[in-house]
Amino acid sequence: MNQYRTAWISDLHLGTRGCNAEALLYFLRDYDFETLYLVGDLIDIWQLRRGIYWPQSHSDVIQKILRKGRKGTRIIYIPGNHDEFVSGFFGAYGNITVEKHAIHETADKRRLLVIHGHELDTVVQNIKWLAHVGDIGYQLLLKLNRPVNFVRRIFGRAHWSLSAYVKKSVKNAVSFIGQFEEAIVRYSKDYSVQGVVCGHIHSPVIREIENVGYYNSGDWVESCSVLLEDHHGKISLLTNIHPPADAKVETADTEDEDHPVLINGAKSPRMAEVETQTTA
């Protein structure tokens, strides 16, 4: 079991076909943390309103997270725009706390604002019908990911996200990501912090913007990514976390066993350098 001080995961989108629940279960089985931040869009209510999709693996993810809470992990849940209904339930529920945003202090005494990020998305805030239309198009791209990767596996190729490729290739999408990152950094300065952790745009990265650390934890529909803080305060970004193709997915109710997570084909903690980003 890999032990870390803190983990941030966001944009799981449980309730959608694009959610990589099996990959997340393998990660949660192999990693443990003192504090786990769920940085929004845990459940995709937008999609569930269009049609119910909820396989056993999505229940297993919920059970696994609750199990970590029962074992002592402090869980902080910050709702996003796809699970905004939870915003009416701020408060503490055992080891789980639901908060609008949080201030995290790292082991080396840096203060980080933790926020989902939709608050800085002008489309989500002001033109909600357009946000829903965009979400329908995004879900279509996610559905195309599966047949594309089925063919790639036949030819022995690694996992590849069509939706992520399109997002990075479209000039307007690239411009939006840059504007979002700059806006959220400016917003964080009101909290007198040294960094900000967010999700929302499904673009995992660690970088410095205007002398403020910017940490995006990514998602579990495209990048399968997580931010991890070790016990010295160093924050790492892991991406492309996938279980082996022939792995058997067990339910979250079974007793935990050590199952290696494959990250770009390597067993943890040996990770491919291109899939890991760190910052002091």
matplotlib code that plots the C-alpha trace (Angstrom):
import matplotlib.pyplot as plt

x = [0.0, 1.4, 0.9, 0.4, -0.5, -3.2, -4.9, -7.1, -9.4, -12.1, -14.6, -15.3, -18.7, -20.2, -23.5, -21.9, -20.5, -17.3, -16.4, -13.4, -14.6, -12.5, -9.3, -10.3, -11.0, -7.6, -6.0, -7.9, -7.1, -3.3, -3.1, -4.0, -4.0, -4.7, -6.9, -8.9, -10.4, -13.2, -13.0, -16.4, -18.5, -18.4, -21.8, -23.1, -26.7, -26.9, -26.5, -28.6, -31.5, -31.3, -31.2, -30.2, -26.8, -25.4, -23.4, -22.1, -18.6, -20.0, -21.6, -18.2, -16.4, -18.9, -18.4, -14.7, -14.6, -16.9, -14.7, -11.6, -13.6, -14.5, -10.8, -9.8, -9.2, -10.5, -12.7, -13.6, -16.2, -16.4, -19.4, -19.1, -21.6, -22.7, -23.4, -24.5, -27.5, -25.1, -24.5, -27.6, -25.9, -22.8, -21.6, -19.9, -21.1, -18.8, -15.4, -16.9, -17.2, -19.1, -17.7, -18.1, -14.3, -11.4, -8.0, -5.4, -2.1, 0.7, 3.3, 5.7, 3.1, 1.9, -1.7, -3.7, -7.3, -9.3, -12.2, -14.0, -13.6, -17.1, -17.5, -15.1, -16.8, -18.9, -20.9, -21.8, -22.8, -24.6, -25.7, -26.7, -28.6, -25.4, -23.4, -25.9, -25.7, -21.9, -22.1, -24.2, -21.5, -18.8, -20.7, -20.8, -17.0, -16.6, -18.8, -16.6, -13.6, -14.6, -14.8, -11.6, -9.7, -11.2, -9.6, -6.3, -6.1, -6.5, -3.3, -1.5, -1.7, -2.0, -5.1, -5.9, -8.6, -10.3, -12.2, -9.0, -7.3, -10.2, -10.2, -6.5, -6.7, -9.6, -8.2, -11.1, -10.9, -7.2, -7.9, -10.6, -8.4, -5.7, -8.3, -9.8, -6.4, -5.5, -9.0, -8.8, -5.4, -6.5, -9.5, -7.3, -5.3, -8.3, -7.6, -3.9, -2.8, 0.3, -1.6, -4.9, -6.2, -9.2, -10.8, -13.7, -11.9, -10.5, -7.0, -4.5, -1.4, 0.9, 2.3, 3.1, 1.0, 1.7, 3.8, 0.9, 1.0, -1.8, -2.8, -5.5, -6.4, -7.9, -10.6, -11.5, -13.1, -10.1, -6.9, -7.5, -5.4, -4.8, -2.8, -0.8, 1.0, 3.8, 4.7, 7.2, 4.7, 5.8, 2.8, 2.9, 0.5, -0.2, -2.0, -3.1, -3.8, -5.3, -5.6, -4.2, -6.7, -7.1, -7.6, -10.6, -12.4, -13.5, -16.3, -15.4, -17.0, -14.3, -11.3, -8.5, -5.7, -2.6, -3.3, -0.6, -1.9, -0.5, 0.5, 1.6, 2.3, 4.5, 3.7, 3.5, 5.5, 7.7, 5.9, 6.7, 8.3, 6.0, 3.0, 4.3, 4.6, 6.0, 6.5, 8.2]
y = [0.0, 3.4, 5.9, 9.7, 12.6, 14.0, 13.1, 15.2, 13.6, 15.3, 14.9, 11.2, 11.6, 8.5, 7.8, 8.2, 5.6, 7.6, 7.1, 4.9, 3.4, 0.3, 2.3, 4.4, 1.3, -0.1, 3.2, 3.4, -0.2, 0.5, 3.9, 5.3, 8.9, 10.8, 13.2, 12.8, 15.7, 15.0, 18.2, 18.2, 16.3, 13.1, 12.1, 13.4, 14.5, 16.2, 12.9, 10.9, 13.2, 12.2, 8.5, 6.2, 4.4, 3.0, -0.2, -2.1, -0.6, 2.9, 1.7, 0.1, 3.4, 5.0, 2.1, 2.2, 5.9, 5.4, 2.5, 4.7, 7.2, 4.4, 3.4, 7.0, 8.9, 12.5, 13.1, 16.6, 16.8, 20.0, 19.9, 20.9, 21.9, 18.4, 17.5, 20.9, 19.4, 18.5, 22.2, 22.2, 19.8, 21.6, 20.2, 17.3, 13.7, 11.6, 11.5, 13.2, 17.0, 18.8, 22.3, 25.0, 25.3, 24.5, 25.8, 23.1, 23.5, 21.3, 19.6, 22.4, 25.1, 26.3, 27.3, 26.1, 27.0, 24.0, 24.7, 22.8, 25.8, 26.1, 29.3, 30.9, 29.4, 32.2, 29.7, 27.5, 30.5, 32.7, 30.5, 27.2, 25.9, 26.3, 24.5, 21.6, 21.5, 21.5, 18.6, 16.5, 17.0, 16.1, 12.9, 11.9, 12.2, 10.1, 7.4, 7.3, 6.7, 3.1, 1.8, 3.7, 2.1, -1.3, -1.2, 0.2, -2.7, -5.2, -3.7, -3.6, 0.2, 2.1, 3.8, 7.1, 9.7, 11.0, 13.6, 14.9, 15.1, 17.1, 19.4, 20.1, 20.6, 23.1, 26.6, 28.0, 25.2, 25.8, 29.5, 28.8, 26.6, 29.3, 32.0, 29.7, 29.0, 32.7, 33.6, 31.0, 32.1, 35.7, 34.5, 32.6, 35.7, 37.0, 34.1, 34.9, 31.5, 30.2, 27.9, 26.7, 23.2, 22.7, 20.4, 21.2, 21.5, 17.9, 19.2, 17.9, 20.0, 21.5, 24.9, 28.3, 31.3, 34.8, 33.4, 31.2, 27.4, 26.1, 22.4, 20.8, 17.3, 16.4, 13.7, 10.1, 10.1, 11.0, 11.4, 9.2, 11.4, 12.4, 14.9, 13.4, 15.2, 13.3, 13.8, 16.4, 18.6, 17.7, 17.4, 15.0, 14.6, 11.0, 10.5, 7.7, 5.3, 2.1, -1.5, -4.3, -5.4, -8.9, -7.7, -8.9, -6.0, -6.8, -5.1, -2.5, -4.6, -7.3, -7.0, -5.0, -6.8, -5.5, -5.1, -3.2, -0.2, 0.0, 3.5, 3.5, -0.2, 0.1, -1.2, 1.6, 3.1, 2.8, 5.2, 6.4, 9.8, 11.3, 10.5, 12.0, 15.7, 17.0, 20.2, 21.1]
z = [0.0, -1.0, 1.8, 1.1, 3.2, 0.8, -2.4, -4.7, -7.3, -9.3, -12.1, -11.6, -13.4, -11.9, -13.7, -17.2, -19.6, -19.8, -16.2, -15.7, -12.4, -12.7, -13.0, -10.0, -7.9, -8.7, -7.7, -4.4, -3.6, -4.0, -2.4, 1.0, 2.4, 5.6, 3.7, 0.5, -1.4, -3.8, -5.9, -7.5, -10.1, -8.2, -9.6, -12.9, -12.2, -15.6, -17.4, -14.9, -15.7, -19.3, -18.6, -15.8, -16.1, -12.9, -13.1, -10.1, -10.4, -9.8, -6.5, -5.7, -6.0, -3.5, -1.2, -1.5, -0.6, 2.4, 3.5, 3.5, 5.7, 8.1, 8.4, 9.4, 6.1, 6.4, 3.3, 2.1, -0.6, -2.6, -5.0, -8.7, -11.3, -12.2, -8.6, -7.4, -5.6, -2.8, -2.1, 0.0, 2.5, 3.7, 7.0, 8.7, 8.4, 10.4, 8.6, 5.5, 5.3, 2.5, 1.9, -0.7, -0.8, 1.5, 2.6, 2.7, 4.5, 3.1, 5.2, 4.4, 5.6, 2.2, 2.0, -1.0, -2.0, -3.0, -5.3, -8.2, -10.6, -12.2, -10.3, -12.7, -15.8, -17.3, -19.5, -16.6, -14.5, -17.0, -20.0, -18.4, -21.5, -23.6, -20.9, -21.2, -25.0, -24.8, -22.3, -24.7, -27.4, -24.9, -23.9, -27.5, -27.8, -24.7, -26.1, -29.2, -27.0, -26.3, -29.9, -30.8, -28.0, -28.7, -32.2, -30.7, -28.2, -31.1, -32.6, -29.3, -28.9, -25.6, -24.3, -26.2, -25.6, -28.7, -26.6, -25.0, -28.4, -29.9, -26.9, -27.2, -31.0, -31.1, -30.9, -28.9, -26.3, -25.8, -25.4, -22.9, -20.8, -20.6, -19.7, -17.0, -15.4, -15.3, -13.9, -11.1, -10.1, -9.8, -7.8, -5.4, -4.5, -2.4, 0.0, 0.6, -0.5, -2.3, -4.6, -5.9, -6.5, -8.9, -11.5, -13.8, -17.2, -17.4, -18.0, -15.4, -14.9, -12.3, -13.2, -11.7, -12.9, -11.6, -8.8, -7.6, -7.8, -10.1, -9.6, -11.7, -10.6, -14.0, -14.3, -14.5, -17.9, -20.0, -18.2, -15.1, -12.9, -9.3, -7.3, -4.4, -1.5, 0.3, 3.9, 3.0, 1.2, -2.4, -4.7, -7.7, -10.6, -11.8, -15.1, -17.3, -14.5, -15.9, -14.6, -16.8, -19.5, -18.0, -14.4, -12.4, -10.9, -7.3, -5.4, -2.8, 0.0, -0.1, 2.1, 0.6, -1.1, -2.7, -6.5, -8.5, -10.4, -14.0, -15.0, -18.6, -18.3, -15.2, -11.7, -9.0, -7.6, -10.7, -13.0, -16.5, -16.2, -18.9, -16.7, -13.5, -12.6, -9.3, -7.5, -4.3]

ax = plt.figure().add_subplot(projection="3d")
ax.plot(x, y, z, "-o")
ax.set_aspect("equal")
plt.show()
